Amino acid sequence: MDGSFLRFYVHETQTHGGVLLWEWLLERGNFLGVRGGSAFRVIGGFGRRHALHEERFFELAGSGTIEVEFVVSEAEEQRLLDLIRRAGVRVFYARIPARFGIVNPDAKDCTAGSTDD
């Protein structure tokens, strides 16, 4: 199946509606029927201000970044991005074209995305 790899970069303390934004994104993806999503703590990096951030014990507690990732069909991508826009969430993301599927699918797998290429 062809689709996209969506990765959102959020500040670990950033919230939306009283919920941590990374949790909100995962909840919304799940609600929309996206097959899966993951969140990862970033151990180092820099952003638009070019300040280098590295996770080190307590000195930068609360200043890290979380990556939230989804591999989605075109329709799922559109629904997720539309929901984020309607919610007024300001978030940086990357979209990478992706081909995905399941090797040796079973009866519970979606047949459209379960072919071996």
C-alpha positions as CSV (number, residue, x, y, z in Angstrom):
1,M,0.0,0.0,0.0
2,D,1.3,3.5,-0.7
3,G,0.9,6.3,1.8
4,S,3.0,8.5,4.0
5,F,5.3,8.4,7.0
6,L,4.2,11.3,9.2
7,R,6.5,12.5,12.0
8,F,5.5,15.3,14.4
9,Y,8.0,17.1,16.6
10,V,6.5,18.3,19.9
11,H,7.9,19.8,23.0
12,E,7.5,17.3,25.8
13,T,5.5,19.7,28.0
14,Q,3.4,21.1,25.2
15,T,-0.3,20.5,25.8
16,H,-3.6,20.8,23.9
17,G,-6.9,20.9,25.8
18,G,-5.1,20.0,29.1
19,V,-3.5,16.8,27.5
20,L,0.2,16.4,26.6
21,L,0.3,17.1,22.8
22,W,2.1,13.8,22.0
23,E,-0.6,11.9,23.9
24,W,-3.3,13.9,22.1
25,L,-1.9,13.1,18.7
26,L,-1.8,9.4,19.5
27,E,-5.3,9.5,20.9
28,R,-6.6,11.4,17.8
29,G,-4.8,9.0,15.4
30,N,-6.4,6.1,17.2
31,F,-9.8,7.7,17.2
32,L,-9.5,8.3,13.4
33,G,-8.7,4.6,12.8
34,V,-5.1,4.9,12.0
35,R,-3.6,1.4,12.3
36,G,-0.8,2.5,14.7
37,G,1.3,5.3,16.0
38,S,4.3,5.7,18.3
39,A,6.0,8.3,20.4
40,F,9.7,8.5,21.0
41,R,11.8,10.7,23.3
42,V,14.6,12.5,21.4
43,I,18.0,12.3,23.0
44,G,19.5,15.2,21.2
45,G,18.9,17.7,18.4
46,F,18.3,21.4,17.5
47,G,15.4,23.3,16.0
48,R,14.7,26.6,14.4
49,R,16.6,28.6,17.1
50,H,19.7,26.4,16.5
51,A,20.1,25.7,20.2
52,L,21.5,22.3,20.8
53,H,19.5,20.2,23.2
54,E,20.7,17.0,24.7
55,E,18.9,14.9,27.3
56,R,21.1,14.7,30.4
57,F,19.7,13.8,33.8
58,F,18.0,16.8,35.4
59,E,19.6,19.8,33.8
60,L,17.2,19.9,30.9
61,A,14.2,18.2,32.5
62,G,11.1,19.3,30.6
63,S,13.0,20.9,27.7
64,G,13.1,17.8,25.4
65,T,11.3,16.8,22.2
66,I,9.0,14.0,21.5
67,E,8.7,12.5,18.0
68,V,5.2,11.1,17.2
69,E,5.1,8.9,14.2
70,F,2.3,7.4,12.0
71,V,2.5,5.3,8.8
72,V,-0.8,6.2,7.1
73,S,-2.8,5.9,3.9
74,E,-3.5,9.0,1.9
75,A,-7.0,9.2,3.3
76,E,-5.8,8.7,6.9
77,E,-3.1,11.4,6.4
78,Q,-5.7,13.8,5.2
79,R,-8.1,13.1,8.1
80,L,-5.4,13.5,10.7
81,L,-4.0,16.7,9.3
82,D,-7.5,18.2,8.8
83,L,-8.3,17.4,12.5
84,I,-5.1,19.0,13.7
85,R,-5.8,22.1,11.6
86,R,-9.4,22.3,12.9
87,A,-8.1,22.0,16.5
88,G,-5.8,25.0,15.9
89,V,-2.7,23.0,16.9
90,R,0.6,24.5,15.8
91,V,3.0,21.7,15.2
92,F,6.0,21.0,13.0
93,Y,5.8,17.8,10.9
94,A,7.6,15.9,8.2
95,R,5.8,13.9,5.5
96,I,7.7,11.2,3.7
97,P,6.2,9.0,0.9
98,A,6.0,5.4,2.1
99,R,5.1,2.0,0.8
100,F,4.0,-0.4,3.5
101,G,2.4,-3.7,4.1
102,I,2.5,-6.9,6.1
103,V,4.7,-9.8,5.3
104,N,2.8,-13.1,5.7
105,P,-0.6,-11.5,6.6
106,D,-3.2,-13.4,8.5
107,A,-7.0,-13.2,8.3
108,K,-7.2,-10.2,10.7
109,D,-5.0,-8.0,8.5
110,C,-6.4,-5.5,6.0
111,T,-5.9,-7.1,2.6
112,A,-5.4,-3.8,0.8
113,G,-2.2,-3.2,2.8
114,S,-1.1,-6.8,3.3
115,T,0.6,-7.7,0.1
116,D,4.2,-8.8,-0.2
117,D,6.0,-6.6,-2.9
